[in-house]
Amino acid sequence: MLAGTGATALVGCDAVRRPNSALAVTVPDALLVEVDHGLGVLRGTDRQTIPHSIATADGLAVYATAPEGADTALWRIDTATGRASTRVKLPGRWVPQAVSATGTKVAFTPNAEGVTKGRPAGRDVTPVLIADVTGAQHRLELRGNFVPEAFTEDLAGLFVLEWLPPTVPDRYRVRVVDLATKTAGPLYTRAKAPIPPGAEEEMRGDGRQAVLGLDRTTLYTLYTHQPDHQHTRNLVSGRPGNVHAFVHTLNLTARWAYCVDLPHPFGEAPASGHTMTISPNGDRLFVADVTSGTVAEISTEELAVRRTATLTRGTGTGYAAADRDRLFIGVGTAVRTVDLGRLGPATEWPVRQPVNGLVLTPDGQRLYVGQTDAVSWHDPATGTELGRAAVPGLVCLHSLAGHA
């Protein structure tokens, strides 16, 4: 969950820190969570709620906003310490939509939208504001219906979803806006050639989840339910194509895109049952469809599916985390461990309430599990619950905080 994880459209709220309590449980690692009123930071016994906010991909910072008269106040919060930058004023009312991989630039729109948040309302023009901790940098009035997705590595461009037709959108394509000229244009192919007119992919499905590569130059987005969809490579070659799920790979440096098709039955079941995670060294992506029990391993170098396996089926929303040897899949009130050596089931253990997020520490010693109004942490080898902290209003366990 990268581009659409943070924006929460609340009015009149500010960052709120709950004071320490003698009865509060100490969380071993700082965590980012999504709660009813925005993003939350759990740090030791401290609990901080930050409405209208968006987190950087590495969890080191959160950009927070608050209405200030007819304008918007913006500041950056260090998640490791809770320290905040000086507030700056942005002219007009804005909601954060996307933050650069460097964690230095933020794209704003007037309304809360996102790549993984469904279809936007119809419109002819999309205002976009680009800002950092010093204030507004660019103000765009894009002709059409656009949703910011990510920044180019050099920060000179903004990747967007362009919804078509603008006033009654039913499909979208990925484009890049040149911030100097304020115009949107097509991406490149993987061969670094401009995509010819008429060959840009148009999608009608659901953007389920986005994961940033460890080198921060590649963004992987899982899409499902693509009726009659054809990739650019099919449109250019004239070969027919029709897939129901794929991983859209966006190179933030060279500005090319490539789709890794997922085999049947991916995309046939509800989008919420699909989940994706990346290996600790970034060489593999793992995609799971908990409804069918199917797991796929994708090479990030080859951009191809290496292996698939069919495991136990489940019902509900899927979540995943991985270390070098194990893939953890959460669904319902169970966490399943997959042995990556043979891509087969290893263990399964129950939790108290339905899972709504998995986060594994870098040393592999603790697996955090989001549940109903709580976060628990477990021994990944046995599933033994090592601790539990109440988090009222928890929507989803997001990621580690204050960790590069």
C-alpha positions in Angstrom: 0.0 0.0 0.0 2.0 3.0 -1.3 0.3 5.7 -3.3 -3.1 5.6 -1.7 -2.4 4.7 1.8 -2.4 8.0 3.6 -4.9 10.6 2.3 -7.9 11.0 4.7 -10.4 13.7 4.0 -11.3 15.1 7.4 -12.0 18.8 8.1 -10.8 20.8 11.1 -8.6 18.1 12.7 -4.9 18.4 13.6 -2.2 15.9 14.7 -3.1 14.4 18.1 -0.7 12.7 20.5 -2.1 10.6 23.2 -0.1 11.0 26.4 1.9 8.1 27.8 0.1 6.0 30.4 1.4 3.6 33.0 -1.0 1.0 31.7 0.1 1.5 28.0 1.8 -1.4 26.4 5.3 -0.8 24.9 5.4 -1.7 21.2 9.0 -3.0 20.5 9.2 -1.3 17.0 7.7 1.9 15.8 4.7 1.2 13.5 2.6 3.1 11.1 -1.1 2.2 11.1 -4.2 3.5 9.3 -7.0 4.3 11.8 -10.4 5.8 11.4 -9.1 9.4 11.6 -6.0 9.1 9.4 -2.5 7.7 10.0 -1.3 6.6 13.4 2.2 6.2 14.7 2.8 3.7 17.5 6.2 4.4 19.2 6.9 2.7 22.5 4.0 3.7 24.7 3.3 6.8 22.6 0.3 7.0 20.3 0.0 9.7 17.7 -2.9 10.2 15.2 -2.3 12.4 12.2 -5.3 13.2 10.0 -5.1 14.4 6.4 -1.7 12.7 6.1 0.5 10.6 3.8 3.6 8.5 4.7 6.8 8.2 2.8 7.5 4.8 1.3 10.2 4.1 3.8 8.1 5.0 6.8 10.6 7.6 8.0 8.2 10.5 7.8 4.6 11.5 7.5 3.4 14.7 5.7 0.5 16.2 7.6 -2.0 18.9 6.6 -4.7 20.9 8.3 -7.2 23.5 7.1 -6.0 27.0 7.9 -8.7 29.4 7.0 -9.2 29.1 3.2 -5.7 27.6 2.9 -3.8 24.4 4.0 -1.0 24.1 6.5 1.7 21.5 5.6 4.4 20.1 7.9 6.6 16.9 8.0 6.7 14.6 11.1 9.7 12.4 11.8 8.2 9.1 12.8 11.2 8.0 14.8 11.2 11.0 17.1 7.8 12.7 16.6 9.6 16.0 15.8 7.8 18.2 13.3 9.0 20.7 10.8 7.9 24.3 10.6 4.5 24.7 9.1 4.1 26.3 5.7 0.9 27.6 4.1 -0.4 26.2 0.8 -2.8 28.5 -1.0 -6.2 26.8 -1.1 -7.6 23.6 0.3 -5.6 20.4 -0.6 -5.4 16.7 0.2 -2.1 14.8 -0.1 -2.2 12.1 -2.8 1.4 10.9 -3.6 4.8 11.4 -2.2 8.1 11.0 -4.1 10.3 8.0 -3.5 12.9 10.4 -2.1 10.3 11.5 0.5 10.9 15.2 -0.4 7.9 16.1 -2.7 4.2 15.7 -2.3 1.4 15.9 -4.9 -1.9 17.3 -3.8 -5.4 17.4 -5.3 -8.6 19.1 -3.9 -10.3 15.8 -3.1 -9.2 12.5 -1.5 -8.6 10.0 -4.3 -6.0 7.4 -5.0 -4.7 4.8 -7.4 -6.1 2.0 -5.2 -9.2 3.8 -4.1 -11.5 3.2 -7.0 -13.0 5.5 -9.7 -12.9 9.3 -9.2 -15.8 11.6 -9.8 -16.2 13.0 -13.3 -14.5 16.3 -14.2 -13.0 18.2 -17.1 -10.1 19.8 -15.2 -7.9 18.5 -12.4 -6.0 21.0 -10.2 -2.7 19.5 -8.9 -0.3 21.2 -6.4 3.3 20.1 -5.9 4.9 21.1 -2.6 7.7 20.4 -0.1 8.5 21.6 3.4 9.4 25.1 1.9 6.0 25.6 0.3 4.2 25.3 -3.1 6.5 24.5 -6.0 4.1 23.9 -9.0 0.4 24.6 -9.6 -1.1 22.6 -12.5 -4.5 22.8 -14.1 -4.6 19.5 -16.1 -7.2 19.3 -18.8 -8.9 16.0 -18.1 -9.5 13.7 -15.1 -6.2 12.8 -13.4 -5.1 11.0 -10.2 -1.4 11.4 -9.1 0.5 8.1 -8.7 4.2 8.8 -8.3 7.1 11.1 -9.1 9.9 10.5 -11.6 13.2 9.8 -10.0 14.5 13.2 -11.1 11.4 14.9 -9.7 10.8 16.6 -13.0 7.7 14.6 -13.8 4.6 13.2 -12.2 3.1 9.9 -13.1 -0.7 10.0 -13.2 -3.7 7.9 -14.0 -5.8 9.6 -16.7 -9.4 8.5 -16.5 -11.4 8.4 -19.7 -13.8 9.8 -20.7 -13.2 12.6 -18.2 -16.8 13.4 -17.1 -18.0 9.7 -17.0 -14.8 7.7 -16.4 -14.8 4.0 -16.9 -11.2 3.3 -17.8 -7.8 4.8 -17.3 -4.2 4.9 -18.6 -0.9 5.8 -17.1 0.8 9.0 -18.3 3.6 11.3 -17.2 3.2 15.0 -16.6 6.2 17.2 -17.3 6.2 19.7 -14.5 8.1 22.3 -16.5 5.6 22.4 -19.4 2.6 21.2 -17.3 1.6 18.8 -20.1 0.8 15.1 -19.9 2.2 12.6 -22.4 2.7 8.9 -22.9 5.3 6.7 -21.3 8.1 4.7 -23.0 8.2 1.0 -23.7 10.6 -1.3 -21.9 12.8 -0.9 -25.0 12.9 2.8 -24.2 11.0 3.7 -27.3 8.1 6.2 -27.2 4.7 4.5 -27.1 3.1 5.2 -30.5 -0.4 6.9 -30.7 -3.2 4.4 -30.1 -1.0 1.9 -28.3 -1.3 3.2 -24.8 -2.9 0.7 -22.5 -6.4 1.5 -21.2 -7.5 -0.4 -18.1 -10.8 -1.0 -16.4 -9.9 -3.0 -13.4 -9.0 -2.4 -9.8 -5.6 -1.2 -8.6 -5.2 -3.3 -5.5 -1.8 -2.6 -4.0 1.4 -0.8 -4.8 5.0 -1.7 -3.7 8.1 0.4 -4.2 11.3 -1.5 -5.2 14.2 -1.4 -2.7 16.2 0.8 -5.0 13.3 3.3 -5.1 13.4 3.4 -8.9 10.6 0.9 -9.7 7.0 0.9 -8.6 5.0 -2.3 -8.8 1.2 -2.1 -8.8 -1.1 -5.1 -8.7 -4.2 -4.8 -10.9 -7.1 -7.3 -11.1 -10.3 -7.7 -13.2 -9.2 -6.4 -16.6 -11.9 -7.3 -19.0 -10.7 -7.4 -22.6 -7.5 -5.7 -21.6 -4.5 -5.6 -24.0 -1.0 -4.5 -23.1 1.0 -2.0 -25.1 3.1 -4.8 -26.5 0.0 -6.5 -27.9 -1.3 -3.3 -29.4 2.0 -2.5 -31.0 2.5 -6.1 -32.4 -1.1 -6.7 -33.3 -1.2 -9.9 -31.2 -4.4 -10.4 -29.3 -4.3 -10.4 -25.5 -6.8 -10.7 -22.7 -5.7 -10.9 -19.0 -7.5 -10.6 -15.7 -4.6 -9.7 -13.4 -1.1 -8.4 -13.8 1.7 -6.4 -12.0 2.2 -3.0 -13.7 5.9 -2.2 -13.5 6.7 1.5 -13.6 10.4 2.5 -14.0 10.6 5.9 -12.3 14.0 6.7 -13.9 13.6 5.7 -17.6 9.8 6.4 -17.5 8.8 3.0 -19.1 6.1 0.6 -18.1 5.8 -3.1 -18.5 3.1 -5.5 -17.3 3.8 -9.0 -15.8 0.8 -11.1 -16.6 -0.5 -13.4 -13.8 -1.9 -16.7 -14.8 -5.4 -18.0 -14.2 -7.1 -17.9 -11.7 -5.6 -14.6 -10.7 -8.1 -11.8 -11.2 -11.2 -14.1 -11.2 -11.9 -13.7 -7.5 -12.5 -10.4 -5.5 -9.7 -7.9 -5.7 -9.5 -7.7 -1.9 -8.4 -11.3 -1.8 -5.2 -10.5 -3.8 -2.1 -9.3 -2.0 1.6 -8.6 -2.9 4.9 -8.3 -1.1 8.6 -8.0 -2.0 11.5 -10.1 -0.8 14.0 -8.4 1.6 16.7 -8.0 -1.2 14.1 -6.9 -3.8 14.8 -9.7 -6.3 11.3 -11.3 -6.0 7.7 -10.3 -5.8 5.1 -12.6 -4.3 1.5 -12.3 -5.3 -1.2 -14.4 -3.6 -4.9 -14.8 -4.3 -6.3 -16.2 -1.0 -9.6 -17.1 -2.5 -8.2 -19.7 -4.9 -5.1 -20.3 -2.7 -2.8 -19.5 -5.6 0.7 -18.0 -5.1 3.0 -16.7 -7.8 6.7 -15.8 -7.6 7.9 -13.1 -9.9 11.5 -12.3 -10.8 12.0 -8.5 -10.6 15.0 -8.8 -12.9 13.4 -10.8 -15.6 9.9 -9.4 -15.0 8.4 -12.8 -15.4 6.6 -15.4 -13.3 9.0 -18.0 -12.2 6.8 -20.4 -10.2 3.2 -20.8 -9.0 1.7 -23.0 -6.4 -1.8 -23.8 -5.1 -2.2 -23.7 -1.3 -5.1 -23.7 1.1 -8.0 -21.5 0.1 -9.4 -18.7 2.3 -12.1 -16.1 2.5 -11.7 -12.4 3.0 -9.0 -9.8 2.5 -5.4 -11.0 2.0 -2.2 -9.6 3.5 1.4 -10.8 2.9 5.0 -10.3 4.2 8.2 -12.1 3.4 11.7 -12.8 4.5 14.4 -14.7 2.6 13.0 -18.1 3.3 9.3 -17.6 4.2 6.2 -16.0 2.9 3.5 -15.1 5.4 -0.1 -14.8 4.3 -2.9 -13.5 6.5 -6.5 -14.1 5.8 -9.5 -14.4 8.2 -8.2 -15.4 11.6 -5.2 -17.4 10.4 -1.6 -16.7 9.4 -0.1 -19.2 7.0 3.6 -19.7 6.4 4.9 -20.7 2.9 8.3 -22.4 2.5 9.9 -20.4 -0.3 12.4 -23.2 -1.0 9.7 -25.4 -2.4 6.9 -22.9 -2.6 4.8 -25.1 -0.4 2.9 -24.8 2.9 4.8 -25.0 6.1 2.7 -24.0 9.1 -0.6 -22.2 10.0 -1.6 -20.6 13.3 -4.7 -18.8 14.5 -5.0 -15.2 15.8 -7.8 -13.7 17.9 -9.5 -11.6 15.2 -9.5 -11.2 11.5 -6.1 -10.1 10.1 -5.9 -6.6 8.7 -2.1 -6.3 8.0 1.2 -8.1 8.4 4.6 -6.5 9.0 7.8 -8.4 9.5 10.8 -6.9 11.2 14.1 -6.8 9.2 15.7 -9.3 11.6 12.8 -11.7 11.2 12.3 -11.9 14.9 8.8 -10.4 15.1 5.8 -10.6 12.9 3.2 -7.9 13.6 -0.4 -8.7 12.9 -3.1 -6.0 12.7 -6.4 -7.1 14.0 -9.7 -5.6 15.3 -8.7 -2.5 17.4 -5.3 -4.1 18.2 -1.8 -5.0 16.9 -0.2 -8.1 18.2 3.4 -9.4 17.6 4.4 -13.0 17.2 7.3 -15.4 17.0 7.3 -16.0 13.2 8.5 -19.6 13.7 5.8 -20.8 16.1 3.1 -18.1 15.9 3.3 -17.6 19.7 1.9 -14.2 20.6 4.7 -12.2 22.3 2.6 -9.1 23.0 -0.4 -7.1 22.1 -1.3 -3.4 22.1 -4.8 -1.8 21.8 -5.3 0.4 18.8 -8.9 1.7 18.8 -10.3 2.3 15.3 -7.5 0.3 13.5 -8.3 0.0 9.8 -5.0 -1.5 8.6 -1.4 -2.2 9.8 0.6 -0.1 7.4 4.4 -0.6 7.9 7.3 -0.1 10.2 7.9 3.5 11.0 11.2 5.3 11.5 13.1 2.5 9.6 15.1 3.0 6.4 
